[in-house]
Amino acid sequence: MLPLVAIVGRPNVGKSTLFNALTRTRDALVHDEPGVTRDRHYGVCRPEGQREFAVVDTGGIAGEDEGLVGATARQARAAAAEADLVLFIVDGREGASALDDEILAWLRRAARPTMLVVNKTEGRDSQAALNEFSRYGIGDGIAISSAHRQGIDDLIDEVIARLPEVGTSEELDNDPARIRVAFIGRPNVGKSTLVNRLLGEERMIASDVPGTTRDSVAIDMERDGRLYRLIDTAGLRRKSRVDEAVEKFSIIKTLHAIEQCQVAVVMLDAGEGVTDQDASVLGYALDAGRALVVAVNKWDGLTDYQRQQAESLLARKLGFVDWAEAVRISAKHGSGLRELFAAVHRAHASATHEFSTSEVTRAIEIAYEANPPPVVRGHVAKLRFAHPIGSNPPTFAVHGNRLRTLSDSYKRYLENFFRKRFKLVGTPVRFIFKEGSNPYEGKKNVLSDKQIAKKRRLIRHVKRGK
């Protein structure tokens, strides 16, 4: 169990920048706009030759208890309550503020071990910056510049000196048995609500306001003896509607999460049906080749007639991913979650299934015999053998002749044949067609003297016959 350090402060004092500096990553979303961070984001600081410790980035505490601002503050307070040490971050350029005073008063009431960190002190005298906050009386502080990595090493040394030997935080591990599941979709379809329901706590901020989640947050979980890593992502919108720089970075983080996951759960709003925006989100998952499960949320709020209409719409608009299972759920009330996890397991098992060369070649032979390719310019493509070359998604190399003449419809036939033969559910299937090279291509056939004489006799014989 690693000791846990919580980074706490008012908005826009550089908490996420410090988190990235300590973890040597870019996991936390950073922008000049106040209030970018909302949910808790965990990472690990691994200083060379020293003890490791966990770090949690929190949203800015703005002194309000209502709406998103209040929810963000509650997340920050929850992180501080479970931490072994709290880093109270203040702005060295702006100096102390009334909001800083309120946060400090709350930290004192919480009785958590606290360390003062004065950020943004580049170009200033460090001692002068610390003197401005001496009235807080919380011990010796440290002046740093997280954006320029000034004073970070001294900060790490001081943090390690104050931490207990054993902490309360569990590190995100890289156990290959842990299924990585990313919840994606357009804004306000219930992704954070579903993650909270699965975890059994208000781990993510859930709100009716679209775009509440701005960063991709990974959380480890165990359910029924199996290990998972749940990744809550920001809502994806069409590019034409994305104006804010923060949202653009959020989309980048979401696309990265899709690339890193094993199963993508695409969430839809049952009341709104399948929109063009939902199709775009599905396209992102297909481009990445991820295993796919469609979760139709808010199903409990529909009447019988509305459910019939929704079923018809799903069948019509999701035809291009008919191999993906669609599960009807309610993230708010928890219905359908067992079926959702069963679909995730089937998709993961299909995407990571290991194939042998013999069974893949035999499948190609049976598919070829059952339905040979059409004749193109007097020739038929020949599929000689195949072998697996990758998983997640299952990818196969097919060798043969004239494979460039294969039509898209025949390639789809091979995909559907493989899905049916190997019982693959919820995963795309990819083929890479490789033609054998002609060893005589580019070589000129030079005739011998005997062949030339024979050719001339044959020409004379033909002419005499005419």
ChimeraX attribute file (.defattr): number of C-alpha atoms within 10 A of each C-alpha:
attribute: neighborCount
match mode: 1-to-1
recipient: residues
	/A:1	12
	/A:2	20
	/A:3	23
	/A:4	29
	/A:5	30
	/A:6	29
	/A:7	28
	/A:8	29
	/A:9	27
	/A:10	25
	/A:11	21
	/A:12	22
	/A:13	22
	/A:14	26
	/A:15	29
	/A:16	27
	/A:17	23
	/A:18	24
	/A:19	28
	/A:20	22
	/A:21	18
	/A:22	23
	/A:23	19
	/A:24	14
	/A:25	13
	/A:26	13
	/A:27	18
	/A:28	25
	/A:29	19
	/A:30	21
	/A:31	16
	/A:32	10
	/A:33	11
	/A:34	15
	/A:35	17
	/A:36	22
	/A:37	24
	/A:38	25
	/A:39	26
	/A:40	23
	/A:41	23
	/A:42	25
	/A:43	23
	/A:44	23
	/A:45	20
	/A:46	15
	/A:47	16
	/A:48	7
	/A:49	6
	/A:50	11
	/A:51	16
	/A:52	16
	/A:53	26
	/A:54	25
	/A:55	28
	/A:56	24
	/A:57	25
	/A:58	31
	/A:59	29
	/A:60	26
	/A:61	27
	/A:62	19
	/A:63	15
	/A:64	12
	/A:65	13
	/A:66	10
	/A:67	11
	/A:68	18
	/A:69	17
	/A:70	15
	/A:71	22
	/A:72	26
	/A:73	25
	/A:74	20
	/A:75	22
	/A:76	24
	/A:77	21
	/A:78	16
	/A:79	23
	/A:80	25
	/A:81	16
	/A:82	16
	/A:83	24
	/A:84	22
	/A:85	24
	/A:86	26
	/A:87	23
	/A:88	21
	/A:89	24
	/A:90	26
	/A:91	23
	/A:92	24
	/A:93	14
	/A:94	9
	/A:95	13
	/A:96	15
	/A:97	11
	/A:98	9
	/A:99	15
	/A:100	21
	/A:101	12
	/A:102	15
	/A:103	19
	/A:104	19
	/A:105	13
	/A:106	13
	/A:107	19
	/A:108	13
	/A:109	9
	/A:110	12
	/A:111	10
	/A:112	16
	/A:113	17
	/A:114	23
	/A:115	21
	/A:116	22
	/A:117	24
	/A:118	27
	/A:119	26
	/A:120	22
	/A:121	23
	/A:122	18
	/A:123	7
	/A:124	12
	/A:125	10
	/A:126	17
	/A:127	12
	/A:128	13
	/A:129	22
	/A:130	21
	/A:131	11
	/A:132	13
	/A:133	18
	/A:134	14
	/A:135	9
	/A:136	14
	/A:137	9
	/A:138	14
	/A:139	10
	/A:140	10
	/A:141	22
	/A:142	20
	/A:143	28
	/A:144	24
	/A:145	22
	/A:146	23
	/A:147	16
	/A:148	14
	/A:149	14
	/A:150	16
	/A:151	17
	/A:152	18
	/A:153	13
	/A:154	12
	/A:155	19
	/A:156	18
	/A:157	13
	/A:158	14
	/A:159	16
	/A:160	18
	/A:161	11
	/A:162	13
	/A:163	18
	/A:164	13
	/A:165	11
	/A:166	12
	/A:167	18
	/A:168	14
	/A:169	19
	/A:170	15
	/A:171	17
	/A:172	14
	/A:173	9
	/A:174	8
	/A:175	10
	/A:176	8
	/A:177	9
	/A:178	17
	/A:179	20
	/A:180	22
	/A:181	24
	/A:182	28
	/A:183	28
	/A:184	33
	/A:185	29
	/A:186	25
	/A:187	21
	/A:188	21
	/A:189	23
	/A:190	27
	/A:191	30
	/A:192	25
	/A:193	24
	/A:194	24
	/A:195	22
	/A:196	19
	/A:197	19
	/A:198	17
	/A:199	17
	/A:200	9
	/A:201	10
	/A:202	16
	/A:203	18
	/A:204	24
	/A:205	19
	/A:206	22
	/A:207	16
	/A:208	12
	/A:209	11
	/A:210	14
	/A:211	17
	/A:212	19
	/A:213	26
	/A:214	23
	/A:215	29
	/A:216	26
	/A:217	23
	/A:218	20
	/A:219	16
	/A:220	17
	/A:221	15
	/A:222	12
	/A:223	10
	/A:224	5
	/A:225	7
	/A:226	10
	/A:227	16
	/A:228	17
	/A:229	22
	/A:230	21
	/A:231	26
	/A:232	26
	/A:233	28
	/A:234	30
	/A:235	26
	/A:236	24
	/A:237	19
	/A:238	12
	/A:239	9
	/A:240	6
	/A:241	7
	/A:242	13
	/A:243	9
	/A:244	9
	/A:245	11
	/A:246	17
	/A:247	20
	/A:248	16
	/A:249	17
	/A:250	23
	/A:251	22
	/A:252	15
	/A:253	22
	/A:254	27
	/A:255	20
	/A:256	14
	/A:257	23
	/A:258	27
	/A:259	18
	/A:260	16
	/A:261	20
	/A:262	25
	/A:263	27
	/A:264	31
	/A:265	26
	/A:266	24
	/A:267	28
	/A:268	27
	/A:269	20
	/A:270	26
	/A:271	17
	/A:272	10
	/A:273	17
	/A:274	19
	/A:275	12
	/A:276	11
	/A:277	15
	/A:278	20
	/A:279	16
	/A:280	16
	/A:281	20
	/A:282	22
	/A:283	13
	/A:284	17
	/A:285	20
	/A:286	18
	/A:287	11
	/A:288	18
	/A:289	24
	/A:290	26
	/A:291	30
	/A:292	30
	/A:293	29
	/A:294	25
	/A:295	29
	/A:296	26
	/A:297	25
	/A:298	21
	/A:299	22
	/A:300	17
	/A:301	12
	/A:302	13
	/A:303	10
	/A:304	9
	/A:305	9
	/A:306	14
	/A:307	16
	/A:308	12
	/A:309	14
	/A:310	21
	/A:311	13
	/A:312	12
	/A:313	14
	/A:314	17
	/A:315	14
	/A:316	12
	/A:317	15
	/A:318	16
	/A:319	10
	/A:320	11
	/A:321	19
	/A:322	14
	/A:323	18
	/A:324	20
	/A:325	18
	/A:326	24
	/A:327	20
	/A:328	20
	/A:329	23
	/A:330	21
	/A:331	25
	/A:332	14
	/A:333	13
	/A:334	13
	/A:335	16
	/A:336	18
	/A:337	19
	/A:338	12
	/A:339	15
	/A:340	19
	/A:341	14
	/A:342	12
	/A:343	23
	/A:344	25
	/A:345	17
	/A:346	18
	/A:347	28
	/A:348	27
	/A:349	17
	/A:350	24
	/A:351	27
	/A:352	16
	/A:353	15
	/A:354	11
	/A:355	17
	/A:356	10
	/A:357	14
	/A:358	13
	/A:359	14
	/A:360	19
	/A:361	21
	/A:362	13
	/A:363	19
	/A:364	21
	/A:365	16
	/A:366	12
	/A:367	18
	/A:368	16
	/A:369	10
	/A:370	9
	/A:371	11
	/A:372	15
	/A:373	21
	/A:374	14
	/A:375	11
	/A:376	12
	/A:377	7
	/A:378	6
	/A:379	11
	/A:380	16
	/A:381	19
	/A:382	16
	/A:383	22
	/A:384	15
	/A:385	17
	/A:386	25
	/A:387	18
	/A:388	20
	/A:389	13
	/A:390	16
	/A:391	17
	/A:392	23
	/A:393	22
	/A:394	22
	/A:395	19
	/A:396	21
	/A:397	17
	/A:398	20
	/A:399	19
	/A:400	17
	/A:401	17
	/A:402	17
	/A:403	18
	/A:404	11
	/A:405	15
	/A:406	17
	/A:407	13
	/A:408	9
	/A:409	10
	/A:410	14
	/A:411	15
	/A:412	14
	/A:413	14
	/A:414	20
	/A:415	16
	/A:416	16
	/A:417	16
	/A:418	17
	/A:419	18
	/A:420	11
	/A:421	11
	/A:422	14
	/A:423	12
	/A:424	22
	/A:425	24
	/A:426	30
	/A:427	28
	/A:428	26
	/A:429	22
	/A:430	19
	/A:431	17
	/A:432	12
	/A:433	19
	/A:434	16
	/A:435	16
	/A:436	12
	/A:437	9
	/A:438	8
	/A:439	7
	/A:440	8
	/A:441	7
	/A:442	7
	/A:443	7
	/A:444	7
	/A:445	7
	/A:446	8
	/A:447	10
	/A:448	9
	/A:449	9
	/A:450	8
	/A:451	11
	/A:452	12
	/A:453	12
	/A:454	11
	/A:455	13
	/A:456	11
	/A:457	12
	/A:458	11
	/A:459	11
	/A:460	10
	/A:461	11
	/A:462	10
	/A:463	9
	/A:464	7
	/A:465	6
	/A:466	5
